[in-house]
């Protein structure tokens, strides 16, 4: 009997670390340290199938976009971080007949002077003027728009967000309603592995074509991101967005609807090969230790 009780006690003790790990809570925030330099690379591939002008044969189009950028962390306070961000280079390759025009727009977007931005812990970014004030009437940008939770979570917890599709500055595809999940953390709590699934349904909006032409879009979003909790930054993220669109001409026009599918795959990561950022030791709170 004593041996049985001893064996049962050891079995219970063996399960304590797993129970404690399940109960451990982790803060998931973007909060890079002042003085750090974050060098990033974004690769995005776009494929459109079945697209064609009204009354024109359908065809497929492919494009690839690569953006190199960097951001210097200039300050921190008030629950937010300020950075000086600069797009270093933009490369575009596409078989679209309008590729040159689109490429010029993309290059103009990335050729400006460095910009000051204010980064909230949940991922929301606001542009700042030279005096450090938010720019009025400016669009709110985001890395993973307001995707991260405010409080600490345990492995297995989920949260829901509504956000613009993270597939480029010129995209106007509506809002996606996404569910995020903290799948796991690395030993010591440095890397948080997060998955996301979402759905999009955009109501009818005016589209190019005869007056009264409307477009409807439904789609899905799947992806994952790796949050480096010591650097306070996303080390790697991968997303795939699938959009099914229907362009419907006005009734009585005699023009058939156009239906096409757009698949956008995006990979964003820290590009340490172009330079080394300042690395900091984790505080007990960052590493998830009590």
Beta strands, then each sheet from edge to edge (+ up, - down):
strand 1: 25-26
strand 2: 37-51
strand 3: 59-77
strand 4: 80-94
strand 5: 115-120
strand 6: 124-128
strand 7: 141-142
strand 8: 153-154
strand 9: 158-164
strand 10: 175-185
strand 11: 191-206
strand 12: 214-228
strand 13: 233-248
strand 14: 258-270
sheet 1: 1+ 8-
sheet 2: 7+ 6- 5+ 4- 3+ 2- 14+ 13- 12+ 11- 10+ 9-
end
